C-alpha cells in the first residue's frame, strides 16, 4: 500500500515509506518532542486529511513508559484510543513537558481537534493498532531526530 503525499504540506515533518500491508511512517523533528508531535500528525493523516480537522477542542494527554520506544508506542496508542472512544480527530499536537528519569519517560501534551463528521472528514483507512515492529528512534549527527514505526491497518 502506498501512502505517498502530494504537495509540500508535510515536507520535513514525515513521510510514508513502502510497506506491503500496513503503513510505515518516518517522522522527523529538530527535537524529540517535535518528532513525536509529527509522528502523531502522520498517524492522523493516515486516517483522514488533517487539513480539514479544525483544532478547536483541546485535551491534555499524559503517557509514561519504561523506555523511549515504549513511550512512542504509548503516545500514539493513547491518541488512537482517545480518537476511537471519544469520536475525535486530532490535527495539532504540542508536547509541553518531557521528563526522563533513570527508570521512566513521561510526556504531557496538549492536543487539538474536533469530533469526527462523516460529511466533512474523508475516511482514508482505519488504524487498528500501533506496533513495535521495525520501530526506530534515531538521533542524527546534526541533532535531528528520526522516528520510524508501523501502523497496523
Buried (B, 14 or more C-beta within 10 A) or exposed (E): EEBEBEEEEBEEBBBBBEBEEBBBBBBBBEEBBBBBBBBBBBBBBBBBBBEEBBBEBEBEBEBBBEEBBBBBBBBBBBBBEBBEEEEBBBBBBEBEEBEEEEEEBBBBBEBBBBEBEEEBBEEBBEBEEBBEEEBEBEEEEEEBBBBBBBBEB
